[in-house]
Amino acid sequence: MKKKKLLQMGSLLSLLACSLCFAQKINFKSHELSVNGYVRTGFGWSDGGQMVNFTTPDNVHKFRMGNEANHYGELQFNYRYKDKDSVDLYEVTYMMAKFIPFGSDAYKQFPETAQLYGKINKVVKNANLWVGKRYYDRRNVESLDYFWINSAQNSQIGLGLENYQIKNSGNMNLAFIRFKYGNNDAHSYVTDFRYLDIPVSEHSKLNLLGQYSIKTRNDISNTPRSAGYALGGWWTYSKKNISNTSTLIFRKGSSITESPNSGKTISENAGNTITYNLDKANSFDVINNFVYDDKQRHAVQASLTYQYRDFGIGNTDDMKNILDNKVSKNFFSVGFRYQYYINKHFNLALEAGNDYMKNNRSGVEGSLQKVTFSPQISWDYGYYSRPVLRPFITYAHWSDDFTGSTGVSDFNTRLISKNNGVSFGLQLEIWW
């Protein structure tokens, strides 16, 4: 077991070592090559066994610190061609990524291609034309690792025009994205329009989102063609040591995605069971993310999220008789992470959160409370300063309805009959 952990960490650290060797930009006349990336690795234990994640069933996200039983790494290579005035004209980006759950042997497989796309810059009004496979303007809550807008991850290909500037009134982005399902001819298509950075006041801006999506018929899973849309927006405020983002998003039909880490339409079937009717299903999200950081003594990130999901189908009994006309799920989460700076290289971090979930299809309802303490060793002042080394201890408690599904993994079932657990370990996180 110890050897496997070292191999898992080694596969991620080798990515880190290789990339740091090329971390500086390499310039040759008009050509520039740079490398950037992200690594999260470490080790931990839960109840004396392999570390597990403390999450609700059907979870939307989780509070991250001391609650990530995995290794993850991204290594990205960027090529740019500049003109004589050092203006970027052309770009090519390639990224490989690797996710390894604690205890897994996934380190044996080669990293996947996460991004591979090219850009032609300054096409019209400073707008850039791009084509390929990419992470497209993702937005997230860092303490939750929650990408509440993630239209293109895991796509097959995309095409878009970004940063089309409107004088004194923000900029517009337009993208067309295609996803593929397995080894058949089923696809989904997304048209994504954004009007960003509309000035509201000296310190705040408004951002608007509109999507239209189509999922083609899938003969293998026997699911029909469906369509959908998404409408939403987010307001940002930034002044001195404070930043805040407030978001509302409504999704209908095929614009409901399978997870925050993918833009692909959610599956209507789970085995032989129909889980969604995309002609009727909808989802509504509320997100608020607040950060205060004086970079001298205190930093805090506080988050609130709510999601209501209507599956578009009715509950049935064991004989498939319809009992009602609505299956729905509610998920509500609130919490914070606080850092007290001792000096620029050492701070004390405390994270606490509560997740509530009610699913009237499974009849499961309850909440999960998680608290983590970590004396962090960091590179500098700043909530987002990396690298950071985190020794941590985590305690979690959950409702009896979650017993058997929370705090359990393929590599540790010691908490399968319990409603609380403790994890401890060490994590290294770095981006560059």
HELIX and SHEET records of a PDB file:
HELIX    1   1 LYS A    2  CYS A   21  1                                  20    
HELIX    2   2 ALA A  106  LYS A  108  5                                   3    
HELIX    3   3 GLU A  142  LEU A  144  5                                   3    
HELIX    4   4 ASP A  400  PHE A  402  5                                   3    
SHEET    1   A 3 ILE A  26  PHE A  28  0                                        
SHEET    2   A 3 HIS A  31  SER A  46 -1                                        
SHEET    3   A 3 GLY A  49  GLN A  50 -1                                        
SHEET    1   B19 ILE A  26  PHE A  28  0                                        
SHEET    2   B19 HIS A  31  SER A  46 -1                                        
SHEET    3   B19 ASN A  70  LYS A  82 -1                                        
SHEET    4   B19 ASP A  88  PRO A 101 -1                                        
SHEET    5   B19 GLU A 112  VAL A 124 -1                                        
SHEET    6   B19 ALA A 127  LYS A 133 -1                                        
SHEET    7   B19 ILE A 157  GLN A 165 -1                                        
SHEET    8   B19 ASN A 171  LYS A 180 -1                                        
SHEET    9   B19 HIS A 187  PRO A 199 -1                                        
SHEET   10   B19 SER A 204  LYS A 215 -1                                        
SHEET   11   B19 SER A 226  LYS A 239 -1                                        
SHEET   12   B19 ILE A 242  GLY A 253 -1                                        
SHEET   13   B19 ASN A 282  ASP A 293 -1                                        
SHEET   14   B19 HIS A 298  ASP A 310 -1                                        
SHEET   15   B19 SER A 328  ASN A 343 -1                                        
SHEET   16   B19 PHE A 346  ASN A 359 -1                                        
SHEET   17   B19 VAL A 364  SER A 378 -1                                        
SHEET   18   B19 VAL A 388  TRP A 398 -1                                        
SHEET   19   B19 ASN A 420  TRP A 431 -1                                        
SHEET    1   C 2 ARG A 139  VAL A 141  0                                        
SHEET    2   C 2 TYR A 146  ILE A 149 -1                                        
SHEET    1   D 2 THR A 257  SER A 259  0                                        
SHEET    2   D 2 SER A 262  THR A 265 -1                                        
SHEET    1   E 2 ASN A 269  ALA A 270  0                                        
SHEET    2   E 2 THR A 273  ILE A 274 -1                                        
END                                                                             
